[in-house]
Amino acid sequence: MEQTSDMGFAKVDLDRQRRCGFPEVIYAEGKTVEAVVSIFERQQRCGIVPFATRVKPEQMEALKDRFPNGIANDLARTFRMPPNRKPDLGKVAVLTAGTSDQPVAEEAVETLLWMGVEVVLIHDVGVAGPHRLVENLPQMEGCAAAVVIAGMEGALPSVVGGYVDFPVVAVPTSVGYGANFGGISALLGMLNSCASNVTVVNIDAGFKGGYVAGLIAKNQRK
């Protein structure tokens, strides 16, 4: 089987699903509209279910026009083709500290759905109202992992970590006032978490948080 498809402007990895469990994802930022559409087409012809992140409006319109059956999420800035199977890789919870964190959460959700993972989405349970998290803990029963998304001081993942018996993937966001430094304060707070089941990905990296949690769910099912 061909492992790489050389398109001139891109070398598409056709073997990544065999090696890593899931196909190559298209990072659309910085690519031309034509490049994104062409890579989508090439992946589909090779039997890959395409998924693109950080899709700009003009790219989104072109993808919607070329692939009318595709699933667009304008808030997440993602576009993917429908899965070829029902979710069968377990369950992951995605939590946000506040409504302002929703775009990053949506990127994580779309990533997990593309991977074939069931998602429990819990919004607006930040530490300013800790009772809201406690009220939602029953929804996380049976989850393989949680993706916890927060800006400001980034405290929510540590609190969640103190309640659950599975890994917590913390995603800092750039939400916050000046001393948040575009998410750096949240990132450092999460890296210094005293909860031993918390790990951290990059600022605003909803895709990365979702992907790591999806791998945890996948491997739990083996």
C-alpha positions as CSV (number, residue, x, y, z in Angstrom):
1,M,0.0,0.0,0.0
2,E,1.2,3.5,-0.8
3,Q,2.4,5.2,2.3
4,T,2.7,8.8,1.1
5,S,0.9,10.8,-1.6
6,D,3.1,13.5,-3.0
7,M,0.9,16.4,-4.1
8,G,3.8,18.7,-4.8
9,F,2.7,21.3,-2.2
10,A,2.1,18.6,0.4
11,K,3.1,15.0,1.1
12,V,0.0,13.4,2.6
13,D,0.7,10.6,5.1
14,L,-1.5,7.7,4.1
15,D,-0.1,5.2,6.6
16,R,-0.6,7.1,9.8
17,Q,-3.8,5.2,10.8
18,R,-1.9,1.9,10.7
19,R,1.0,3.3,12.7
20,C,-0.8,5.6,15.1
21,G,-4.4,4.5,15.2
22,F,-5.9,7.5,13.4
23,P,-5.3,9.3,10.1
24,E,-3.4,12.5,9.5
25,V,-5.4,15.6,10.5
26,I,-5.3,18.6,8.2
27,Y,-4.1,21.8,10.0
28,A,-5.8,24.3,7.7
29,E,-4.2,27.5,9.1
30,G,-1.7,28.9,6.6
31,K,-2.9,26.7,3.7
32,T,-4.6,28.0,0.7
33,V,-8.3,27.1,0.0
34,E,-7.3,25.0,-2.9
35,A,-4.7,23.1,-0.8
36,V,-7.2,22.2,1.9
37,V,-9.8,21.0,-0.6
38,S,-7.3,19.0,-2.6
39,I,-5.9,17.2,0.5
40,F,-9.5,16.4,1.6
41,E,-10.2,15.0,-1.9
42,R,-7.0,12.9,-1.9
43,Q,-7.7,11.5,1.6
44,Q,-11.2,10.5,0.6
45,R,-10.0,8.7,-2.5
46,C,-7.6,6.8,-0.4
47,G,-10.3,5.6,2.0
48,I,-9.5,8.1,4.8
49,V,-12.1,10.0,6.7
50,P,-10.7,13.6,6.5
51,F,-10.7,16.0,9.4
52,A,-9.5,19.7,9.3
53,T,-8.9,22.1,12.2
54,R,-8.4,25.8,12.4
55,V,-10.4,26.3,9.2
56,K,-10.8,29.9,8.1
57,P,-14.2,31.2,6.8
58,E,-13.2,31.1,3.1
59,Q,-11.8,27.6,3.5
60,M,-15.0,26.5,5.3
61,E,-17.3,27.8,2.5
62,A,-15.2,25.9,-0.1
63,L,-15.3,22.7,1.9
64,K,-19.1,23.0,2.4
65,D,-19.6,23.5,-1.3
66,R,-17.3,20.6,-2.3
67,F,-18.4,18.2,0.4
68,P,-22.1,18.9,1.1
69,N,-22.3,15.9,3.4
70,G,-19.5,17.1,5.6
71,I,-19.9,18.2,9.2
72,A,-18.9,21.9,9.7
73,N,-18.6,23.5,13.2
74,D,-18.0,27.2,12.7
75,L,-17.4,27.8,16.4
76,A,-14.8,25.0,16.6
77,R,-13.4,26.0,13.2
78,T,-13.4,22.4,12.1
79,F,-14.7,20.4,9.2
80,R,-14.9,16.6,8.9
81,M,-16.6,13.9,6.9
82,P,-19.2,11.7,8.7
83,P,-17.7,8.8,10.5
84,N,-17.9,5.3,9.0
85,R,-18.9,3.7,12.3
86,K,-20.8,4.5,15.4
87,P,-18.9,5.7,18.5
88,D,-17.3,2.6,19.9
89,L,-14.1,3.7,21.7
90,G,-15.5,4.6,25.1
91,K,-16.5,7.8,26.6
92,V,-14.7,11.1,27.4
93,A,-16.0,14.1,29.4
94,V,-15.3,17.6,28.1
95,L,-15.7,20.4,30.7
96,T,-15.4,24.1,30.4
97,A,-14.8,26.6,33.2
98,G,-16.9,29.3,31.4
99,T,-18.9,29.9,28.3
100,S,-15.9,31.9,26.9
101,D,-14.0,28.6,26.7
102,Q,-16.6,27.0,24.4
103,P,-14.7,27.4,21.0
104,V,-11.8,25.4,22.4
105,A,-14.2,22.9,23.9
106,E,-16.0,22.5,20.6
107,E,-12.6,21.7,18.9
108,A,-12.0,19.0,21.4
109,V,-15.5,17.6,21.0
110,E,-15.2,17.5,17.2
111,T,-11.9,15.7,17.5
112,L,-13.3,13.0,19.8
113,L,-16.4,12.5,17.6
114,W,-14.1,12.0,14.5
115,M,-12.1,9.5,16.5
116,G,-15.2,7.5,17.4
117,V,-15.5,8.4,21.0
118,E,-18.7,9.2,22.9
119,V,-18.6,12.7,24.4
120,V,-20.2,14.1,27.6
121,L,-20.1,17.9,27.3
122,I,-20.4,19.8,30.6
123,H,-20.3,23.6,30.3
124,D,-19.7,26.4,32.7
125,V,-18.6,24.6,35.9
126,G,-15.7,26.9,36.9
127,V,-14.3,27.3,40.4
128,A,-16.3,30.6,41.0
129,G,-19.3,28.3,41.6
130,P,-17.8,25.0,42.8
131,H,-21.3,23.5,43.5
132,R,-21.9,23.4,39.7
133,L,-19.1,20.8,39.2
134,V,-20.3,18.6,42.1
135,E,-23.8,18.6,40.6
136,N,-22.4,17.3,37.3
137,L,-20.0,14.6,38.6
138,P,-22.5,11.7,38.0
139,Q,-22.4,12.5,34.3
140,M,-18.7,11.5,34.3
141,E,-19.2,8.0,35.6
142,G,-17.7,5.4,33.2
143,C,-15.5,7.9,31.4
144,A,-12.0,7.0,30.3
145,A,-10.7,10.5,30.6
146,A,-11.7,14.1,30.9
147,V,-10.7,17.2,28.9
148,V,-10.9,20.2,31.2
149,I,-10.7,23.6,29.5
150,A,-10.1,26.8,31.5
151,G,-8.7,30.3,31.2
152,M,-8.1,32.9,33.9
153,E,-6.0,31.2,36.6
154,G,-6.6,27.7,35.2
155,A,-7.7,26.1,38.5
156,L,-10.5,23.8,37.2
157,P,-8.5,20.8,36.1
158,S,-6.9,20.4,39.6
159,V,-10.4,20.5,41.2
160,V,-11.7,17.9,38.7
161,G,-8.6,15.8,39.3
162,G,-9.5,15.6,43.0
163,Y,-12.9,14.0,42.2
164,V,-12.2,11.4,39.5
165,D,-10.2,8.2,39.0
166,F,-9.1,8.7,35.4
167,P,-6.7,11.0,33.6
168,V,-7.5,14.7,33.3
169,V,-6.2,16.4,30.2
170,A,-6.0,20.1,31.0
171,V,-6.3,22.7,28.2
172,P,-5.4,26.3,29.1
173,T,-7.1,29.0,27.1
174,S,-6.2,32.6,26.3
175,V,-9.4,33.8,28.1
176,G,-8.7,36.3,30.8
177,Y,-7.6,39.8,31.7
178,G,-4.1,41.3,31.3
179,A,-2.2,39.2,33.9
180,N,-3.5,36.1,32.2
181,F,-0.8,36.9,29.5
182,G,-2.8,35.2,26.7
183,G,-3.1,31.9,28.5
184,I,0.3,31.7,30.1
185,S,-1.0,32.1,33.6
186,A,-3.5,29.3,33.1
187,L,-0.8,27.1,31.5
188,L,1.6,27.6,34.4
189,G,-1.2,27.0,37.0
190,M,-2.1,23.7,35.3
191,L,1.5,22.6,35.0
192,N,1.8,23.2,38.8
193,S,-1.3,21.2,39.6
194,C,-1.1,19.2,42.8
195,A,-3.6,16.7,41.4
196,S,-1.5,13.7,40.3
197,N,-3.8,12.7,37.5
198,V,-3.6,16.0,35.6
199,T,-1.5,16.4,32.4
200,V,-1.4,19.6,30.2
201,V,-1.4,20.5,26.6
202,N,-0.7,23.8,24.8
203,I,-2.8,27.0,25.0
204,D,-6.1,26.9,23.2
205,A,-5.2,23.4,21.9
206,G,-8.6,21.8,21.9
207,F,-7.6,19.4,19.2
208,K,-4.6,18.1,21.1
209,G,-6.5,17.7,24.4
210,G,-9.3,15.8,22.6
211,Y,-6.8,13.7,20.7
212,V,-4.9,12.6,23.8
213,A,-8.1,11.8,25.7
214,G,-9.3,9.9,22.7
215,L,-6.2,7.8,22.6
216,I,-6.6,7.0,26.3
217,A,-10.2,5.9,25.6
218,K,-9.1,3.8,22.7
219,N,-6.4,2.0,24.6
220,Q,-8.7,1.4,27.6
221,R,-11.0,-0.6,25.2
222,K,-8.2,-3.0,24.1
